[in-house]
């Protein structure tokens, strides 16, 4: 059974950092992506990691990085210099499978 489980969300002050994790089971060595959905807004793509490297939305470029630990079958989203507008539920996605999401709140 293919499954993705996110973790690592929480409350952080503006300018702070958080690292999200996405543990995959049932599949490996596939492209994986992060998305987010803020209240009353459509879900938006944040970034992806493939065998060719990583790509990011302009809104997070230079602040967020994506990495992958193949031994643990886990993808990470390192978020630095967080802003209130980064507040959202963050989801990981791979091969059409979505995780349950993890809440990130950036507020003082």
BAMAR-452507 format. One line per field, with one value per residue (C-alpha): chain; x, y, z; residue number from 0; residue in one letter. Coordinates in steps of 0.25 Angstrom, whole numbers. Example, Ala and Ser with C-alpha at 12.3 -4.5 7.8 and 13.67 -1.06 7.14 Angstrom:
cadena: [A, A]
xx: [49, 55]
yy: [-18, -4]
zz: [31, 29]
num: [0, 1]
residuo: [a, s]
This chain:
cadena: [A, A, A, A, A, A, A, A, A, A, A, A, A, A, A, A, A, A, A, A, A, A, A, A, A, A, A, A, A, A, A, A, A, A, A, A, A, A, A, A, A, A, A, A, A, A, A, A, A, A, A, A, A, A, A, A, A, A, A, A, A, A, A, A, A, A, A, A, A, A, A, A, A, A, A, A, A, A, A, A, A, A, A, A, A, A, A, A, A, A, A, A, A, A, A, A, A, A, A, A, A, A, A, A, A, A, A, A]
xx: [0, 6, 6, 12, 12, 17, 22, 29, 19, 17, 17, 29, 32, 35, 49, 50, 52, 45, 48, 37, 38, 30, 32, 28, 24, 20, 29, 43, 52, 41, 39, 33, 27, 22, 10, 3, -11, -14, -28, -38, -27, -25, -14, -1, 12, 24, 35, 40, 51, 55, 67, 71, 70, 61, 52, 44, 33, 37, 31, 40, 52, 65, 58, 53, 61, 57, 66, 63, 69, 67, 72, 60, 51, 48, 47, 50, 46, 55, 48, 57, 53, 39, 28, 14, 9, 16, 5, -2, -4, 7, 5, 15, 11, 17, 11, -2, -2, -4, -1, -10, -3, 4, 0, 11, 7, 17, 13, 18]
yy: [0, 13, 24, 37, 43, 57, 62, 74, 85, 95, 109, 118, 133, 141, 139, 125, 111, 98, 85, 76, 61, 52, 37, 29, 14, 5, 12, 18, 25, 34, 49, 55, 69, 78, 86, 96, 101, 114, 117, 120, 119, 108, 98, 102, 95, 98, 90, 76, 67, 58, 50, 63, 72, 81, 92, 103, 112, 127, 130, 121, 121, 124, 121, 106, 94, 80, 67, 52, 41, 29, 19, 24, 27, 41, 54, 67, 82, 91, 105, 117, 131, 128, 139, 140, 137, 123, 119, 107, 92, 86, 73, 64, 56, 45, 37, 43, 39, 50, 51, 56, 69, 76, 90, 101, 114, 126, 137, 145]
zz: [0, -4, 7, 11, 25, 28, 41, 47, 46, 57, 61, 58, 59, 46, 42, 48, 42, 42, 35, 30, 27, 18, 20, 8, 9, -3, -13, -15, -24, -30, -32, -20, -17, -7, -8, 2, 4, 12, 18, 7, -4, -15, -12, -18, -22, -14, -20, -25, -24, -36, -41, -48, -36, -29, -33, -25, -27, -28, -14, -7, -16, -7, 6, 5, 1, -2, 1, 1, 10, 1, 12, 20, 8, 14, 7, 15, 13, 21, 22, 26, 27, 29, 27, 32, 17, 18, 28, 22, 22, 15, 7, 1, -12, -20, -32, -29, -15, -4, 10, 21, 23, 34, 39, 39, 45, 45, 55, 66]
num: [0, 1, 2, 3, 4, 5, 6, 7, 8, 9, 10, 11, 12, 13, 14, 15, 16, 17, 18, 19, 20, 21, 22, 23, 24, 25, 26, 27, 28, 29, 30, 31, 32, 33, 34, 35, 36, 37, 38, 39, 40, 41, 42, 43, 44, 45, 46, 47, 48, 49, 50, 51, 52, 53, 54, 55, 56, 57, 58, 59, 60, 61, 62, 63, 64, 65, 66, 67, 68, 69, 70, 71, 72, 73, 74, 75, 76, 77, 78, 79, 80, 81, 82, 83, 84, 85, 86, 87, 88, 89, 90, 91, 92, 93, 94, 95, 96, 97, 98, 99, 100, 101, 102, 103, 104, 105, 106, 107]
residuo: [x, x, x, x, x, x, x, x, x, x, x, x, x, x, x, x, x, x, x, x, x, x, x, x, x, x, x, x, x, x, x, x, x, x, x, x, x, x, x, x, x, x, x, x, x, x, x, x, x, x, x, x, x, x, x, x, x, x, x, x, x, x, x, x, x, x, x, x, x, x, x, x, x, x, x, x, x, x, x, x, x, x, x, x, x, x, x, x, x, x, x, x, x, x, x, x, x, x, x, x, x, x, x, x, x, x, x, x]
